[in-house]
């Protein structure tokens, strides 16, 4: 019997359903690889967040706290905070978030623009924090009837690794709302549990006996024979003393720090110090290595990232020994190959998500950077910091294991038993797994049902897509909010007031027709009348897209007038939100026919570039008609005092264009900069749009022809009649 490809299942669920997905798997099964290539696997707009700064940096995303402005505190999923809370504790609820920690306009725009939220390292994600995210998404999107405001969530991680942290004073309070602190206990998931997809092909280990022991450790079913096999790898202190080019994994930070400090002090060579270059916004919690690196000749170091150059000399976790230091030059000898290599500084970038003001495309903006040699002292590291790393050989010291999963995480870093060196013998008492996790996974893991579930969820997704695309409730709700809360003097000029009223009237006048149309589409879905369904979608999309475009033209003309007036900053920001909602609605109407038709035909991945290019071209032409002489945007430097800041720093678009013109491919630029491929393509598209790059330099002539052909196949009213410049 052929083993299912669970990565393909994950991609299908993400592309053709709105179901939340929990992608999990044992250590070394490719979860990180899937995340890194997600942009190639989905047509949806998405952002990536993680619980900690380092996890976010490794995932190519941002922290949960920075994206959602959730302060470090216990979130109470109740309208009112309970009485008699522990003194000194920090507690928040939805009211606290709304009043004391409101989201700014830019964050709201980003969260409204996404179809998919990716949360990495969910073993560290607490249930209360996930409920806080749920509230934020519902409030921003004005949708309290669906979890996370109606968007899809992809959870990635391994619950059998390191657990979420809860203080003693938090545990009693959280137990009033949650059976355990794990993310799947969140109230947001109570009636909408994620589809559980477990990757089962292990790439790190090839030894079946070692894999069997790791599985037993993971499931707390370790046998006496397993313990004996592991303890055969015990080494005496004298034996360990003789080992070279090997790292120690230990349980506590202070132990790792002591081992590294002692080993460094034992070297009689001169100490050299290397300072990092920090620019812009790059908080200390995200520093991938020390800002001041102390090295000596003879020091054992470990690379903390993969080599981004074409040489690929090292990888995350590769050990080496410092052999020579000459001012700012550091030479090392690679472990295993004994190849000499000169260290070069690497650049890490802190990103924030934003929405392009011109075309409303989701961007990843670089707001800060950190440059340093990509190494750290590595006689020892903690088990926690070893997550995601692979070692050929390691000394394991887990006699003081204090958290579920620590022993499993430590041992699963190794490729085989041959590389295992135990500093102390394994005691079966420190091998434990949370019974709550075992219960959850045994119920959630039902691979035999995935085919049936995806067929059901695809039908639901199609119905949701159509109900959303052919509804103007979101736009109307936002305009009504603006009208209700506007200041009396906000609209001083009587010529300004009627515009939003006109938009509302135009959309409300169609309310009866849209309701009838939606009902007709739902009947066709129930009857499986696919040809009729697609024909009706095509006609309806063309009709309502023109209606929305007319309102967009009216709004943009109004905004052009407003922006030259005084005391309209708040009003203009509100108009931009309406602009985003109308543009998003137009995108929904243009792509719904393509998505539904391709789901029904069994296509797994959709190419929406032709649709997006057409919409962007229309919008740019409209903006040129309204304002033929665009004003150059002014930018402000946000450099912090005491940190290096380049006054002539290039924009993220300029950096991409420069790298592309140097001969690099978009895929290579994306990997080197840690961006999604779609973001890099967006940068290059902007360069084409502003005549800084010929389209033939960005795309093959065949690709241009293919897109033009695809645009011709779109409904006639969808495509701009202007020639491609």
C-alpha positions in Angstrom: 0.0 0.0 0.0 1.4 3.4 -1.0 2.1 5.8 1.8 0.1 9.1 1.4 2.1 12.3 0.8 1.1 14.3 3.8 2.9 17.4 2.5 0.6 17.4 -0.5 -2.4 16.9 1.8 -1.3 20.0 3.8 -1.0 22.0 0.6 -4.4 20.9 -0.7 -6.1 21.8 2.6 -4.4 25.2 2.6 -5.3 26.0 -1.1 -8.7 24.4 -1.5 -10.4 24.8 2.0 -10.7 27.3 4.8 -10.0 24.6 7.5 -7.4 25.4 10.1 -4.5 23.0 9.8 -2.1 21.6 12.4 1.0 20.5 10.6 3.1 18.4 12.9 5.6 15.5 12.9 8.5 14.1 14.7 11.9 15.9 14.7 13.5 15.9 11.3 10.4 15.3 9.2 10.5 18.5 7.2 8.2 20.9 9.0 10.6 23.8 8.7 11.3 23.0 5.0 7.5 23.1 4.3 7.2 26.5 6.0 10.2 28.0 4.1 8.7 27.0 0.7 5.1 27.9 1.6 5.0 30.8 -0.8 5.5 28.3 -3.6 2.7 26.1 -2.3 -0.2 28.6 -1.9 -1.9 31.4 -3.7 -3.1 32.9 -0.5 -1.8 36.1 1.2 -0.2 35.1 4.5 2.0 36.3 7.3 4.2 34.2 9.6 4.3 34.8 13.4 6.0 32.9 16.3 5.9 33.1 20.1 9.5 34.3 20.5 11.9 36.7 18.7 14.4 34.0 17.8 11.7 31.6 16.6 10.2 34.4 14.5 13.7 35.2 13.0 14.2 31.6 12.1 10.8 31.3 10.6 11.2 34.4 8.5 8.3 36.1 10.3 7.6 38.4 13.2 6.6 37.9 16.8 3.0 37.4 17.9 3.4 40.2 20.3 4.7 42.7 17.8 2.1 41.9 15.1 -0.9 41.8 17.3 0.3 44.3 20.0 -0.5 41.8 22.8 1.5 42.6 26.0 3.1 39.8 28.0 0.3 38.9 30.4 -2.3 36.3 31.1 -5.3 36.8 28.7 -8.7 36.2 30.3 -11.3 35.1 27.7 -14.0 37.0 29.6 -15.6 40.4 29.2 -14.7 41.3 32.8 -11.6 40.5 34.7 -12.2 38.2 37.8 -11.9 39.6 41.3 -9.2 38.7 43.8 -6.4 38.4 41.1 -2.9 37.6 42.4 -1.1 40.8 43.3 1.8 41.6 41.0 0.4 39.6 38.1 -0.4 41.0 34.7 -3.9 40.3 33.3 -5.6 41.5 30.2 -8.9 40.8 28.4 -10.6 42.0 25.2 -11.5 45.3 26.8 -7.9 45.9 27.9 -6.7 45.2 24.4 -9.3 47.4 22.7 -8.8 50.4 25.1 -5.2 50.3 26.2 -3.5 48.5 23.3 -5.4 49.5 20.1 -4.0 48.4 16.8 -2.8 51.2 14.5 -4.1 51.6 11.0 -1.1 49.8 9.3 -1.5 46.6 11.4 -5.2 46.6 10.7 -4.6 46.8 7.0 -2.2 43.9 7.1 -4.6 41.7 9.1 -7.5 42.6 6.8 -5.4 41.7 3.7 -4.4 38.1 4.7 -6.2 34.9 3.9 -3.9 32.8 6.0 -2.1 33.2 9.3 0.9 30.9 9.9 1.9 30.3 13.5 5.2 28.5 14.0 6.6 26.7 17.1 3.1 26.1 18.5 4.4 23.9 21.2 5.3 27.1 23.0 2.0 28.8 22.2 -0.4 29.1 25.1 -4.1 28.7 24.8 -4.8 32.1 26.3 -2.5 33.9 23.8 -4.2 32.1 20.9 -7.6 33.4 22.2 -6.1 36.9 22.3 -5.1 36.5 18.7 -8.6 35.3 17.9 -10.1 38.4 19.5 -7.8 40.7 17.5 -8.6 39.1 14.2 -12.4 39.2 14.9 -12.3 42.8 15.9 -10.1 43.9 12.9 -12.2 42.1 10.4 -15.5 42.9 11.9 -16.5 39.2 12.0 -17.3 37.8 15.4 -19.2 34.8 14.1 -16.2 32.8 12.8 -13.0 31.9 14.6 -10.1 34.3 13.8 -12.5 36.6 11.9 -12.9 34.1 9.1 -9.3 33.6 8.1 -7.5 30.2 7.9 -4.8 29.4 10.4 -1.8 27.0 9.9 -0.3 25.8 13.1 3.2 24.3 12.8 5.1 22.5 15.5 5.7 19.4 17.5 3.8 19.1 20.8 6.2 16.4 22.0 9.0 18.9 22.2 9.2 21.9 24.6 5.9 22.9 26.3 4.4 26.4 26.9 5.6 28.1 30.0 3.1 29.0 32.8 4.0 30.4 36.2 2.5 28.9 39.3 0.3 32.0 39.9 -1.1 31.7 36.3 -1.9 28.0 36.4 -4.8 28.2 38.9 -6.4 31.1 37.0 -5.9 29.5 33.6 -7.4 26.3 34.8 -10.8 28.1 35.2 -10.9 28.4 31.4 -8.6 25.8 30.0 -8.1 22.1 30.6 -4.4 22.6 29.9 -2.2 25.5 28.6 -1.6 23.8 25.2 -2.8 25.9 22.2 -5.5 23.3 21.1 -7.4 24.1 24.3 -8.1 27.6 23.2 -11.8 28.6 23.2 -11.3 29.8 19.6 -10.8 26.2 18.5 -13.6 24.6 20.7 -15.9 24.2 17.7 -13.3 24.4 15.0 -10.4 22.1 15.7 -7.6 22.2 13.1 -7.2 19.3 10.7 -4.3 17.2 12.1 -1.7 16.3 9.5 1.4 14.5 10.7 4.5 14.3 8.5 5.9 10.7 8.9 9.0 10.5 6.7 12.1 11.1 8.9 15.0 12.7 7.1 17.4 13.2 10.0 17.8 9.5 11.1 18.1 6.4 9.0 18.8 3.8 11.8 15.5 2.0 12.4 16.5 0.9 15.9 17.3 4.5 16.9 14.1 5.7 15.3 12.1 3.1 17.4 13.8 4.3 20.6 13.0 7.9 19.8 9.4 7.1 19.1 9.1 5.3 22.5 10.7 8.3 24.2 8.2 10.6 22.5 5.2 8.5 23.5 6.5 7.7 27.1 6.5 4.0 26.2 10.2 3.5 26.6 11.2 0.0 27.5 13.9 -1.5 29.8 15.7 -2.6 26.6 15.6 1.0 25.2 17.1 2.4 28.4 19.9 -0.2 28.4 20.7 0.5 24.7 20.9 4.2 25.5 23.0 3.7 28.6 25.5 1.6 26.7 26.5 5.0 25.2 27.6 6.3 28.7 31.1 7.7 28.8 33.2 8.4 31.9 34.5 11.9 32.5 38.0 10.8 31.5 36.7 9.4 28.2 34.7 12.6 27.5 37.9 14.7 28.3 39.6 13.0 25.3 36.8 13.9 22.8 37.4 16.6 20.2 35.0 18.5 17.9 31.9 17.6 20.0 29.2 19.7 21.6 27.4 19.2 24.9 23.6 19.5 25.2 22.5 20.3 28.7 19.2 21.3 30.4 19.9 24.7 31.9 21.3 28.0 30.6 23.6 28.4 33.6 25.2 25.0 32.9 25.9 25.8 29.3 27.3 29.2 30.2 29.6 27.7 32.8 30.9 25.1 30.4 31.6 27.6 27.7 33.2 30.2 30.1 35.4 27.6 31.7 36.6 26.2 28.4 37.3 29.6 27.0 39.2 30.7 30.1 41.3 27.5 29.9 42.7 28.7 26.6 45.9 30.7 27.1 45.5 32.5 23.8 44.6 36.2 23.5 40.9 37.2 23.6 39.5 39.2 20.7 36.2 41.0 20.7 33.9 41.6 17.7 31.0 44.0 17.9 27.8 43.6 15.9 26.5 46.3 13.5 22.9 47.1 14.4 20.7 49.4 12.3 17.2 50.5 12.7 14.7 48.5 14.7 16.2 45.2 15.9 15.3 44.4 19.6 17.7 42.6 21.8 15.3 39.7 22.2 15.8 38.9 18.5 19.7 39.0 18.6 20.7 35.7 16.9 24.2 35.8 18.5 25.9 38.0 21.1 26.3 41.7 20.1 29.9 41.4 21.3 31.5 38.1 20.4 34.5 37.0 22.4 36.8 34.6 20.5 40.2 33.1 21.1 42.4 30.9 18.9 41.5 27.3 19.8 37.8 28.2 20.7 35.1 25.7 19.6 32.3 27.5 17.8 29.1 26.6 16.1 27.5 28.2 13.0 24.0 29.4 13.8 22.6 29.7 10.3 23.0 28.1 6.9 25.6 29.6 4.5 23.7 32.0 2.2 26.5 32.2 -0.4 26.7 29.8 -3.3 29.6 28.0 -1.7 27.4 26.4 1.0 30.4 25.8 3.3 28.4 25.5 6.5 25.0 24.9 8.0 23.1 25.7 11.1 24.8 23.5 13.8 28.1 22.9 12.0 31.0 22.9 14.4 34.5 24.4 13.8 37.6 25.5 15.7 39.1 29.0 15.6 42.7 28.7 14.2 43.8 32.3 13.5 42.6 35.8 14.4 44.2 38.8 12.6 42.4 42.0 13.5 39.0 41.6 11.9 39.8 38.4 10.2 38.8 35.1 11.8 39.9 31.7 10.3 38.4 28.4 11.4 38.9 24.7 10.8 35.7 22.9 9.9 34.9 19.9 12.0 34.9 16.6 10.1 36.4 18.0 6.8 39.2 20.0 8.6 38.9 22.5 5.8 40.1 26.0 6.5 37.6 28.8 6.1 37.6 32.6 6.8 34.5 33.8 8.6 32.4 36.5 7.0 29.7 38.6 8.7 26.1 37.7 8.0 23.1 40.0 8.0 19.9 39.3 9.7 16.9 41.4 8.9 14.0 42.4 11.1 10.8 42.7 9.1 7.4 44.1 9.5 4.4 43.5 7.3 2.7 46.5 5.6 0.3 47.3 2.8 1.5 49.2 -0.2 -0.4 52.5 -0.3 -0.5 52.5 -4.1 -1.6 49.0 -5.0 -2.6 47.4 -1.7 -0.1 44.5 -2.1 1.0 42.8 1.1 4.7 43.7 1.6 7.5 42.5 3.9 9.5 45.6 4.9 13.0 45.6 6.4 12.9 47.9 9.4 16.2 46.9 11.0 19.3 44.7 10.6 21.9 42.9 12.6 25.4 42.1 11.2 27.8 39.7 13.0 29.9 36.6 12.5 27.2 33.8 12.4 28.8 31.8 15.2 28.6 31.3 19.0 30.8 29.5 21.5 29.8 25.9 21.3 31.4 23.6 23.9 27.8 23.5 25.2 24.3 24.8 24.4 20.9 24.1 26.0 18.5 21.5 24.8 16.0 24.4 24.2 18.4 26.2 21.8 19.3 23.0 20.0 15.8 22.7 18.5 16.0 22.5 14.8 19.7 21.5 14.8 21.3 18.3 13.6 24.6 16.9 15.0 26.7 13.9 14.0 28.0 13.6 17.5 27.0 15.2 20.8 27.5 14.8 24.6 24.1 14.6 26.2 23.6 15.7 29.8 19.9 15.4 30.7 20.1 14.0 34.2 18.4 17.2 35.4 15.7 17.2 32.8 12.8 19.3 34.2 10.4 19.7 31.3 8.4 17.2 29.3 10.1 16.4 26.0 13.6 17.5 27.0 15.2 14.1 26.7 13.4 13.4 23.4 14.5 16.8 21.9 18.1 16.2 23.0 18.5 12.7 21.6 16.5 13.5 18.4 19.2 16.1 17.4 21.5 13.2 16.5 21.6 11.3 13.2 22.4 7.9 14.9 23.2 6.1 18.1 26.9 6.1 17.0 27.1 9.8 17.7 25.5 9.6 21.2 27.8 10.3 24.2 26.0 10.2 27.6 27.6 12.3 30.4 25.2 10.6 32.8 23.0 7.6 32.5 19.4 8.0 31.5 16.9 7.5 34.3 13.5 6.4 33.1 11.9 8.9 35.6 13.1 11.9 33.6 11.5 10.5 30.4 7.9 11.8 30.5 5.3 13.2 28.2 2.2 15.2 29.1 -0.7 12.7 29.2 -2.9 15.5 27.8 -0.9 15.6 24.6 -1.0 11.8 24.2 -4.8 12.0 24.6 -5.2 14.8 22.1 -2.9 13.4 19.4 -4.5 9.9 19.6 -7.9 11.5 18.9 -6.8 14.1 16.4 -4.5 11.8 14.3 -6.9 10.2 11.8 -5.0 10.0 8.5 -7.5 7.6 7.0 -10.2 10.3 7.1 -8.3 13.1 5.4 -9.6 12.3 1.9 -13.3 12.4 3.1 -12.7 15.5 5.2 -11.0 17.5 2.4 -13.9 16.8 0.0 -16.4 18.0 2.6 -14.3 21.1 3.4 -13.9 22.0 -0.2 -17.7 22.2 -0.6 -17.9 24.4 2.5 -15.0 26.6 1.2 -16.7 27.2 -2.2 -19.9 28.2 -0.4 -17.9 30.6 1.9 -16.0 32.1 -1.0 -19.2 32.9 -2.9 -21.0 34.2 0.2 -18.0 36.5 0.9 -17.3 37.7 -2.6 -20.9 38.7 -3.3 -21.5 40.5 -0.1 -20.8 44.2 0.7 -21.4 43.9 4.4 -17.8 44.6 5.4 -17.6 47.8 3.4 -20.9 49.1 4.6 -20.2 48.3 8.2 -16.9 50.3 8.1 -18.5 53.3 6.4 -21.4 53.3 8.9 -18.8 53.2 11.7 -17.0 56.3 10.2 -20.3 58.1 9.8 -21.3 57.3 13.4 -18.0 58.3 15.0 -17.0 61.3 12.9 -16.2 64.6 14.6 -18.7 67.4 13.9 -16.0 69.6 12.3 -14.4 66.7 10.4 -16.2 67.4 7.2 -16.1 71.2 7.0 -16.5 71.3 3.2 -20.0 70.3 2.1 -18.6 68.9 -1.1 -16.8 66.2 0.9 -19.8 64.7 2.7 -21.9 63.1 0.0 -19.2 60.8 -1.3 -19.4 58.1 1.3 -23.2 58.5 1.2 -23.1 57.8 -2.5 -21.0 54.7 -2.0 -23.4 53.4 0.6 -26.4 54.1 -1.6 -24.9 52.3 -4.6 -24.1 49.2 -2.6 -27.3 49.2 -0.6 -29.4 49.5 -3.7 -27.9 46.1 -4.8 -28.5 44.4 -1.5 -31.7 42.7 -2.6 -30.1 41.5 -5.9 -27.0 40.2 -4.2 -29.0 38.2 -1.7 -31.0 36.6 -4.4 -27.8 35.9 -6.4 -26.1 34.3 -3.4 -29.1 32.0 -2.8 -29.1 31.0 -6.5 -25.4 30.1 -6.2 -26.0 28.0 -3.1 -28.8 26.1 -4.8 -26.5 25.3 -7.8 -23.8 24.1 -5.3 -26.4 21.8 -3.6 -27.4 20.4 -7.0 -23.8 19.9 -8.1 -24.7 21.9 -11.3 -21.1 22.9 -11.8 -21.4 24.3 -15.4 -24.3 26.5 -14.5 -22.6 27.6 -11.3 -19.4 28.7 -13.1 -21.4 30.6 -15.7 -23.4 32.5 -13.1 -20.2 33.3 -11.1 -18.6 34.6 -14.2 -21.5 36.9 -15.1 -22.0 38.0 -11.5 -18.3 38.7 -11.0 -18.1 41.0 -14.1 -21.3 42.9 -13.1 -20.4 43.5 -9.4 -16.7 44.2 -10.2 -17.8 47.1 -12.4 -20.0 48.4 -9.6 -17.1 48.2 -7.1 -14.7 49.9 -9.5 -17.1 52.8 -10.0 -17.2 53.3 -6.3 -13.4 53.0 -6.1 -13.0 55.7 -8.7 -15.4 58.0 -6.8 -13.5 57.3 -3.6 -10.0 57.9 -5.0 -11.1 61.2 -6.6 -12.5 62.2 -3.2 -9.3 61.3 -1.4 -7.2 63.3 -3.9 -9.3 66.4 -2.9 -9.2 65.6 0.8 -5.5 65.1 1.1 -4.8 68.8 0.2 -7.1 70.1 3.1 -6.1 70.7 6.7 -7.3 68.8 9.8 -8.4 65.7 7.9 -5.7 63.2 9.0 -8.1 60.9 10.8 -10.7 61.1 8.0 -8.1 60.4 5.3 -6.9 57.3 7.3 -10.5 56.1 7.4 -10.9 56.7 3.7 -7.8 54.6 3.0 -9.4 51.7 5.0 -12.4 52.0 2.7 -10.1 52.0 -0.3 -8.5 48.8 1.0 -11.8 47.1 1.5 -13.1 48.1 -1.9 -9.8 47.0 -3.6 -10.0 43.7 -1.7 -13.6 43.2 -2.7 -12.6 43.7 -6.3 -9.9 41.1 -6.0 -12.3 38.6 -4.4 -14.7 39.1 -7.3 -12.0 38.7 -9.9 -10.5 35.6 -8.5 -13.5 33.7 -7.2 -14.4 32.2 -10.6 -10.8 31.0 -11.2 -10.5 29.5 -7.7 -13.9 27.7 -7.8 -13.4 26.3 -11.3 -10.0 25.0 -10.4 -11.1 23.4 -7.2 -13.9 21.7 -9.1 -11.4 20.5 -11.7 -9.0 19.1 -9.0 -6.2 21.6 -9.4 -4.1 21.9 -6.3 -2.3 25.2 -6.9 -3.7 28.3 -8.6 -1.7 30.9 -10.5 -3.5 34.3 -9.8 -0.7 36.5 -11.3 -2.7 37.3 -14.4 -5.7 38.5 -12.2 -3.4 40.5 -9.9 -1.5 42.1 -12.8 -4.7 43.2 -14.5 -6.1 44.7 -11.3 -2.9 46.5 -10.5 -2.7 47.9 -14.1 -6.3 49.2 -13.8 -5.6 50.8 -10.5 -2.4 52.5 -11.6 -4.1 53.9 -14.7 -6.9 55.2 -12.6 -4.5 56.9 -10.2 -2.7 58.5 -13.1 -6.0 59.9 -14.4 -6.8 61.3 -11.0 -3.4 62.7 -10.3 -1.1 62.9 -13.4 1.7 64.4 -11.4 2.4 62.1 -8.4 4.4 63.6 -5.5 7.6 61.9 -4.5 7.1 60.2 -1.2 9.2 61.4 1.7 10.7 58.9 4.2 11.8 59.3 7.7 14.8 57.6 9.3 14.0 55.6 12.4 17.6 54.9 13.5 18.0 54.6 17.3 20.6 56.6 19.2 23.9 54.8 19.7 23.4 52.5 16.8 24.9 52.6 13.3 22.6 54.2 10.8 23.3 54.7 7.1 21.9 58.0 6.0 21.9 56.8 2.4 20.2 53.4 3.2 18.5 51.9 0.2 14.9 50.9 0.2 14.0 47.3 0.2 12.9 47.6 -3.4 16.3 49.1 -4.4 18.2 46.3 -2.6 16.1 43.7 -4.5 16.6 45.5 -7.9 20.3 45.8 -7.3 20.7 42.1 -6.5 18.6 41.2 -9.5 20.7 43.4 -11.8 23.9 41.7 -10.4 22.7 38.5 -12.0 20.8 36.8 -9.1 17.6 34.9 -9.7 14.4 35.9 -7.8 14.5 32.6 -6.0 18.1 33.2 -4.8 17.3 36.7 -3.7 14.3 35.4 -1.7 16.5 32.9 0.0 19.3 35.3 0.8 17.0 38.0 2.1 14.7 35.6 3.9 11.6 36.9 2.0 8.8 35.1 0.4 9.3 34.6 -3.4 6.1 36.6 -4.0 7.5 39.6 -2.1 10.6 39.6 -4.3 8.5 39.3 -7.4 6.4 42.2 -6.1 9.5 44.3 -5.8 10.6 43.5 -9.4 7.0 44.1 -10.6 7.2 47.6 -9.1 10.5 48.2 -10.9 8.8 47.2 -14.2 5.9 49.4 -13.3 8.2 52.5 -12.7 10.2 51.7 -15.9 13.4 50.9 -13.9 13.4 47.4 -15.3 12.2 45.9 -18.6 9.6 43.2 -18.2 11.6 40.9 -20.4 14.5 41.1 -17.9 12.2 40.0 -15.1 10.3 37.3 -17.1 11.0 35.0 -20.0 9.2 36.1 -23.3 7.3 32.8 -23.1 6.0 33.7 -19.6 4.9 37.2 -20.7 3.1 35.6 -23.6 1.5 33.0 -21.2 0.3 35.7 -18.9 -1.1 37.8 -21.7 -2.8 34.6 -23.0 -4.3 34.0 -19.5 -5.5 37.6 -19.3 -7.3 37.1 -22.6 -9.1 34.1 -21.2 -10.4 36.1 -18.3 -13.9 37.6 -18.6 -13.7 40.6 -20.9 -14.7 43.2 -18.3 -11.9 42.0 -16.0 -9.0 42.9 -18.2 -7.5 46.3 -18.8 -7.7 47.3 -22.5 -4.4 49.2 -22.3 -1.3 47.7 -23.9 1.4 46.4 -21.6 4.1 49.1 -21.4 
